[in-house]
Amino acid sequence: MDYRSALTHFSNQPLSHQLLVSIFKDYERPNDKIYQLAKEGVIQSIKKGLYVAGPALNIDRKPEPFLLANHILGPSYVSVETALSYHGLIPERVYEIASMTTQAPRKFATSLGTFTYTRLSLPYYAFGVRSEKLADDQYAMVASPEKALFDKIITTSGLLLRSRKAAREFLLENMRMDEDLLRQLDTKEMTGWIKGSLKEESLSMAVHVIQEL
């Protein structure tokens, strides 16, 4: 398999430096070949050590943004407004891909969009994260609707929901969340995540409001 065929084969996945070196293993200087193909647009640099198939290959298959987000910084999962929009809870389309991570907060402005990462601590970080099928052979770690909502409350600076009224206004007026979908959330599971989390009172108020809908 020549390198163009190999790159086309892997075009729906992020291309790590290690993978590219294995594709160009027969070249005397694989890194020089990688640099050359990036200049020619055959591959496209996303960040140091991470690429996707470039426009010069003239193929439509690309990694989905959520999958790319998982690879730009790991461990991480897509959450807050990005996941809430994906699950249909909020009406707005979201163009920045927001994720949670156990690492330090980061922001990557790339040729394929902006990717932000907010730090959360274990064990809360691991709750409510699932693998979502995005396209054929493409899966990404994404917050469940319940976890994306909790993450939004926890990571919004200055947000404190001290009453049911405040929680209701936040969910239905500020975030404009779909009431029918809110009613479908698993409040029992959400309640199990609250103890020991940040903003316990705010999370509890949100759960109470959802249960009353």
N, C-alpha and C positions, 0 to 999 in steps of 0.2 A: 504494500500500500504506500503510494507516494504521499508526501507531507500534505498536499492540498486535499487529497481524499481523506486523510486522517483528520485534518482540521474540520472538514465538512462533517465527518462522522461525529465529532465531539462538539459541533456548533451549538447544540442546545444546552451545553454545560459551561460553567466558568472554567477557564483554562489556567491551571496553576503552572508556575514555573517548572515544577517537577514533572508534570505531564508533558510540557513542551520539550523539555530536555530529553525525555524518553522518545518523543516523536523524532527528534533530530539527533538521536544517539549515533548515527552513522556519520555525522558531520564532525570535522576535526575540532571546530569551535562552535558548539551549539548555542552558546550565549550570543555570539556575533550574529548567527542566523536569526535568532529571536529578535535582536535589535533591528536587523535589516528588515524583517517582515513587518515589524511594528511601524517603521518609517514608511513602508510601502502600503500600509493599510490592510494587509492580509490578516493581521491580528490587531486588536485594539487594546491598549493598556487601560485598565481600570484603576489600579494602584500598583505599587511595587510588588511584583511577583504574581499578579493576577491579571488575566486577559480574557477577552472574548473574541470570537471570530469577527474579522473586520469587514468593512464595506467592499474591499477589493475582491472578496470571495463571492460576492453577489448572491447570497443565500438569505432566505427569510427566517430560518430557524435561529432563535437567539435564546439565551437563558431568560426566564421570567424575572422581573425585578425582585420579587420576594426571595427567590433562590439566590440571586446575586447578593442580596442583603445578608443572607446567612453566611456567605463565603467572604465577604469583604471584612467582616470582623466576627470572630467566633470565640466562645459560644454566644449565640444570639438568637432571638426570635422576633418576628414582626408583630407589632402591637399598637396600642393607643389608637389614634384616629385612622391610621392606615388599616389596621385590622378591623376596627369598627365599621369603616366604609366597606371593606371586603365582605363582611358578614351582613351588610345591609342595615345596620342599626342607625347610621347617620346618613343624611342625604347627600352630603358634600363628596365630591371626588377629591381624592388626596393625591398630590403630585410628589411630595417628599415622602420617602420610605423611612418610617420611624420604627426602631427596634429597641428591645431591651437586651442588656448584656450583663455579665458578671464582672466585666472589665471596666476600666475607666471610661467616662463619657468621651465620645468621639464624633466627628462630623467629617464626611467625605463628599466633596463636590467633584463628581466624575462626569465624563462625557455622556453617561447614560442616566444622569440624574443625581440628586442629593440624597445621601443616606446618613441618618443620624442614629446615635446609640446612647441610651440612658442607662446608668448603672442601677441594678437592683441586687439585693443580697439574698443569699440562700438562707433558709430553704424556700422562702416565698417565691423566688425567681422561677423555680421548677414547677410550680402549680399551674394547671390549666394550659399547658403547651402541647400542641399536637401537630402531627405531620399532615399537611394538606397537599392533595394532588392538584397541581396547577395546569399541567399539560402532560402529554405523553412523555414518560420517563423523567418528569420534573416534579419534585416534591420539595416543600419548604416547611420549616418550623414556624408556626403561626400561633398566636394567642387565640384561645377560644373566645367567643363573645363575652363570656363572664370575666375572663382574665383581662381582656383588653379594656373593659370598663373599669375594673379595679386599678389597673396600671395607670389609666388616665387620671383617676382620682388621686392616686398616690404621687404621681410625678408632676401634677400641676401645682406650681409654686403658689403658695398663699391660699390654696383652696381648702377650706374647712367647712364641712357640712354638719352643723351643730343641731339641726332640727330637721324634721321630715319636710317642712316647707322649703327649706334651703336645698335639700336633696332633690325634691321634686322639681324645683326651678332649674337646678343644674341639669338634670336629666332631660326634661321635656322642653324647657325654654332655651337654655344656653346651648346644649348639645343637640337639641331637636331630634331626640331619639325616637324611633318607631315604637309606639306603645305595645302593639301586638307582638313584636319581637322581644321586647322587654319582658312581657308576661311569660314567654317561653324559656327564659333563662333559668338555670338550675340554682335556685337560691340556697338549697341545702348544701350543695357543693361550695358555693361562694362563702357561706357561713363558716365552713370548715377551714377556710384560708385566713380568716380574720385574725385569730389569736396570734399575737406576736408580730403582726405586720405593722407597717407604718400606717398612721391615720386610722386606727381601729374604729374610732367613733364615726368618722365619715363613711367608712365602708359599711358599718352597721346601719347607718341611716339610709344609705342607698338601697341596701337589701330590704329594709322595712318598707320603703316606698314601692319597690318592685312587687313585693308580696301583696301590697294593697291595691295594685292596679286592677 
